[in-house]
Structures are given as C-alpha cells and as structure tokens.
Amino acid sequence: MARYSGPVCKLCRREGAKLFLKGAKCTSNKCPFEKKGYAPGQHGRSRRMKMSEYAIQLREKQKVKRMYGLLEKQFRLYFERADRTKGITGENLLQILETRLDNTVYRLGLAPSRNAARQLVRHRHFMVNGRLVDIPSFQVKASDIIRVREKSRQNALIHNSMKRIRDGKLVPWLELDKAQMQGTVLEIPNRQDIPVNVNENLIVELYSK
C-alpha cells in the first residue's frame, strides 16, 4: 500500500499539534515543532484566517489519520466499521486504531514510533500468541500476547526503544515483560485509556454530512 514518504515533521506543523511521528526526536529539544510551531510553507507564519466548521472537522480527521499513518480509503473503512459496531462511533474508531498490531507494538515501547513499529511488523519481528504476524493492521484482542521473535531479540531498534521505557509509563490496557520481551493485551481500551489529544466527535460529524 502507498504511504506518505515526505518530511513527517511538516505534518505536525500543518496540524498544529505533535503527532509523535519521529520517536525520541519528538520529546527532545531538536523537535522542529518546538522551533517552528507555525504551519509549513511560504505563508505559514501569516495564516491566521478563521476556520469554518467543515475545516475544523477536516483538520481533526487529518490529524488522526496522519497520527496512525493511514491513507484516506483505509481510514474511511475503519470509520464505517466503527459506525456499524454497537456503542459510540467515535470511541469505537479510536479503539480499532489503537488495537492495530503496529500501534500496540508502539504502545508497548518495542518501537520508537508507529512508522518504525509498522516496519518491524512487516519485517516479521513479532509473534502474536505464538504465531508469526507480519500484517501491521492485524487487530489484537484481549489476552493476546505479542512477543519478539527469538531471531529478532538482538535487534538494535527494539533494544534502544525498550531502554527508554520507564516502569509504569505504559497505557493501562497493556502489560510489558521486559525480560521476556513480550507484552500482553489486558483489555480493549476505554476512551480514557487512549492518550491522544483529539476530538473524535468532529470526525463523526464530518462523515455524517
């Protein structure tokens, strides 16, 4: 599937929020968003126009889509699935996005960013419940165990990422065993356990038009 291959820091600046697309760089003083908080482009500094209701909804959708590294068609399919699922559509959407395998690997701290997690999954570094899975969009379920393959336990990217993990800093719905290099999905996350600063109701309103 096609992917955005341009400078990802410009995406953060365009959305006016940190999307944490570059791993450790996003939390350092080298983060371009901290230095250039304005939108990219020639007129980025001077863009102060009032946004319409539609524009606000669109920007929120773009922010979530870029945060999880999805293209428009795939994001739309996720929304339609969330809309068909019993419950609140916006919360259902975030639950589906959070329980993708690449995002779960990122949340466990086994990769510095979602993009890196996606690449590691595609390169067959992880197993789910003892079975090799190389599909980043694979949906994990409660009680699933994500484990680093034996052959991949010396991978530098995984090790460097794990070194930055602090005890107690994982999201509540995941548990990590550093010694075994594996994580457990304790439950499907509730909205309050998903640490993303987005208003999913705006996305629902956008697609409901």
N, C-alpha and C positions, 0 to 999 in steps of 0.2 A: 504494500500500500504506500502511496505517496506520502511524504512527510515534509513539513516546513524545515528548510535547511539554512535559513538565513540567521543573522545575529539575534539570539534569543533575548538578550538584554533590552533590545529595542521593543520587544513585545511588552515587557514590564512597563517601560516608559509610556508606551501607547495606551495601556490600560490604566495607567496612573496608580499601580499597585504592584507590590512584589509578588511574583508568581513562583519564585524559588525554582528557577529552571537551570541554574548553574551550580547547584550543590553548595559547597562550603563558601564559594565566592560571594554568594548572596548574603551571608552573615558576616562578611569581612568588610574592612574599610575600602576595599577595591571594587565594591559593588557600584556599577555605573548609575544605578537608580538613585543612590545616595548622592552622587556627584551631579547628576543631570536628571532631576525629578520631572522635568518638563517633557512634553511629547517630542518624538523624533521629527526630523525634517526641518526645512528652512524656516518655517513659521511656527515651530514648536513652542518657542518662548512666548509668542504673542497670541496663541489660541486661547481665547477667554470667552468665546461665544456661549450663549445659553443653549443647553441641550434640550431637545424635545423629549417627550415621554418615550417615543419609539427609540430614539438614540440612546437613552439611558438603559432601556431594556436590552437593546442590541449589544451595547458595551458589556453588560453583565454576562450575557451569553458568550461573547467572545472571550471574556476573561476566564470563565470556567473551561471553555473548550481548549484554550491555549494552556491553561494550568495543567490539564490532564493529557495534553498532547494529542488531541483528536482533530480529525477533519470534519467538515460540516455534515456529510452524509452519515457517518458513524454516530456523531452526536445526536442527530435527528432520530436515528433508530433507537438510541438509548432513551431519548425522551418519550418516544411512542411506547416503548416497553414500560417505562415508569408510569405513563398515563393509564396503561391497561392494568397495572398492578394495584391491588387493594391498598388504600392508605392515602397519604398526602403526596401528590405527584412530585413536588419539588424535593421532598425528603427522599422519596424513592429514587429519584435521579441521582442524588448525591451518594446514596447507599450503593447503587450499581457502579458508579465511578470509583468509589473507594474500595470496593471488593474486586476490582480488576487485579490480576496477579502482579502486573508491573507496579501498580500503586501500593499493593500490600508489601512487596519487596522493599520499596522505598520507605514506607512507614516503619518497617522493622529495622531500618538502618543498615540494610545489607547493600544499599546503593546510595550514592550521594544525591541523586536526582531521579525523577521519574524517567527521563530520557535515558539515563545510564541503566536504570532498572530494566527498561524495555530492551535495551541492547543485550544485557546479561541474560535475560529470559530467552531471547531469540538464539543466543549462542549456547543454549542448553546447559546452563549452570545450576538450575534448580529442579527439585522434585517436589511434587505435591502428593502426600500420602503414599510415598514410596514409588511413584510413577513419574517419569521424566515428562515435563511440560514445557514446550517452547512457544506457547501462544500468549503474548502479553495480555490479551483481552480475556483470558480464561477467568471465569468467576469463581472465587473461593467461597467456601461455606463455613459455617460454624463448626468447630472441631477439626478443620483441615490443618495439616502440618506441612509447612513449607521448609524445605531443607536444602542446604547447599550440597551439591554432588561431591562425592569423595574426591573425584579428579579435579574439582574446582576449588578445593579448600585452601590452596595457596595463591588464589587469585588476588593480585595486589589491590585492585579496585575495591573488592569486597572487604579485605582486611583494613584498608585505610578508612573506609566508611565506618566500619564497626568500631574503630578506635575513637571516633568522635561521639559515640553513643554514651550518654550518661544514664546511670541507673534511674528508673522511674520517669524517664522522659518519653517513653512510648505512649501512643494513644491507648486508652483504656481497653479497647477491644482486641488488642494484640498482646502476646507474651513472647519474649525472646529468651532463648537459652544460648548464651554466647559460647559456652564450652562445646555444645553440640552443633553450633552454627545452624540453628533451626528456630522457627517461630511457629506459634500456634494461634489460630483464629479463635478467640474465646467466644465471640458472638458477632452477629451482624450489627454494625454500629448504629447508634441512635444519632439524631441530628446534633445533639450537644457534644457528642464524642468525635465529631468531624471538624478538625481545626482549619477550616477555610473561611476567610472573610468575604463571603458572597451572600447576595440576597437571591436565593433560588426562586422566590415568588415572581421576580421580574422576568425570569426565563419562561415561567409558566404563562404569564400574561402575554409575552411576546408570541409564543407558539399558539396561543388560544385565539389570536386575531383571525 
